[in-house]
Amino acid sequence: MEETGAGPKGALRRALGGLRWERIDCLPYKEDGAAPFKGVSRQILFSGEPLESELRYFEIAPGGFTTLERHAHVHAVMILRGEGRCLAGEAIYPVRPYDLITIEPWAWHQFRADQAARLGFLCLVKARRDRPMLPDAGDLAKLRANPEIAAFLDGR
């Protein structure tokens, strides 16, 4: 199993409080900056062999949001703190701590934090996975044809 962050390798990485862990770097959400998002960080908690999966912790600042995207791989998400909303496919769900969300392959998805508090969640994905696809103008038009999704995408 690969470890992220600095420091000696070991089986235990203690919690530091505030949903941070020893030897786990808090990273930018996206590295290329090409996709729109606001106020998101990520931590890679577990990654690589022999797990063949990656467990990540994302945190979204109040009023922030992840990128609207889709891809071939599945996401398994557990909300750990805060409240917000999630677009998953063609539905919008209010989310709060300990809710579980499955993002199916090729489903458009985005998480938005409420204005009052941070939204934090664990996300489990395959370690080797495809790159996210962003919506083009036609995809956005189809999504916005649903007034509830249009309002969600506009942050209302």
N, C-alpha and C positions, 0 to 999 in steps of 0.2 A: 504494500500500500504506500503510495506516495504521500508525503506530507507537504503542506504548504506553510509558508511563514518561516521565520528564522528560529534558531535554537536547536538543541539536541532532539533527535528522534526519540519517541517513546509512545507507549500505548495510551497514556493518560495526558490529556490537555485540560487543565482545570478551567472552570468558568471564572471569569474575572468580574462578572456583574454587568448589567446593562446589555446582555446578549452579546458578549465578547468572550473570546477564549484565548488561552495561552498559545503562542506561536501560530496564530491564525491572523493573516493580514486582512485588513479592511480595504477592499479594492474598489476601483471605479466600476460602476455597473456595466458600461460598454467601453471598450477601449478605442474604437475608431471614431466615435462621436458623430457618425452619419445618421443614426436613428434618433428620433425625438423621444426624450424622457425628461423627468424632472425630479431631482432630489432622491436618487436611488444609489445605494451602496450594496456590495455583496461580499460575502465571506465564503470561501470554499472549505467546508468542514472535513469532508472525506472525498478522496478522488483516486481513481486509477485501479490498478490490479491489486488484489484479486477480486475486488468488489464488482468491477465492470459497471459501476455507477458512480454518480457524483451527488453528494448531499451539500446543498448550498443554503446559506441564510441571506435573505434580502431584506433590506430595510428601506422604507419609503418615508421621506419627510412629510409632515402635514401638508396636504394639498398637492403632493407629488404623485407621479405615475410612472409605470414602466412603459416600455415601447409596445406599441400595437404590432403584433407579429404572429406568424404561424410557421409550422415546420412539421416534418414527418414523425418526430419523436413525441412520446407522451411525457407529461409532467404530472407528478404527484405532489400536491402542495398541502401544507398544514399551517394555518395561521397561528402565530404565537403571541402577538400583541397588537393592540390597536383595533380599529375598525375601518372599513372602507367598502369598496365594491370591486367586483371582478367581472369582466366580460369573458365568457367562455363559450365560444361558438356563436350562437344566436341568442344567448340569454345573459342577463345581468343579475348577479347575485350579491346581496349584502353579505359581508364576511366579518367575522369576529373571532376571538381566540378559540382555538381548538377545532374550528371548522376544517373539513377536508375537502379539497377541490381536485378533480381529475380534469386535466386539459388533454382532450383527445387529439390524435394526429390530425394535422391540417386545420385545426380549429383556431380561428382568430382569438387572441386573448390579450388582456391588459389588466393590470391591477392599479387601483387608485386609492390613495389614503384619504380619509376624511380630513377636514381642515383642522380638527381639534388635537390630533395625536398622530404619532408615527404608526405605520403599519409594518409589522415584521412577520416574515414567514419562511419556513423551510421549504425547499424545493428539491425533489429527487428526480434525476434524469439519468440516462445512459451516459457513461463516460465518453464513449465515441458516438457522436450524434451529428446530424446535419446542421447547417447554418440557418438561422432564422430568415424568413422572407418578410419583407415589408409590403404593405398594401400599395397598389398603384391607384391611379385615379378611378378606374373602373371598380376595383375592390371597395374603395371608400364610398363610391356612389351606391353600391349594393348595400353596404353596411348602414349608411345614412338613410336608406329608404325606410328603415325601421326607426320611428321617432324616439323610442326609448334608447336605442343604441346611439343615435345622433346626439341626444342630450348627454349621454354618458361620455362620448368622445369630446364633446365641448366642455366637459367638466361641470355640468349642471346636475 
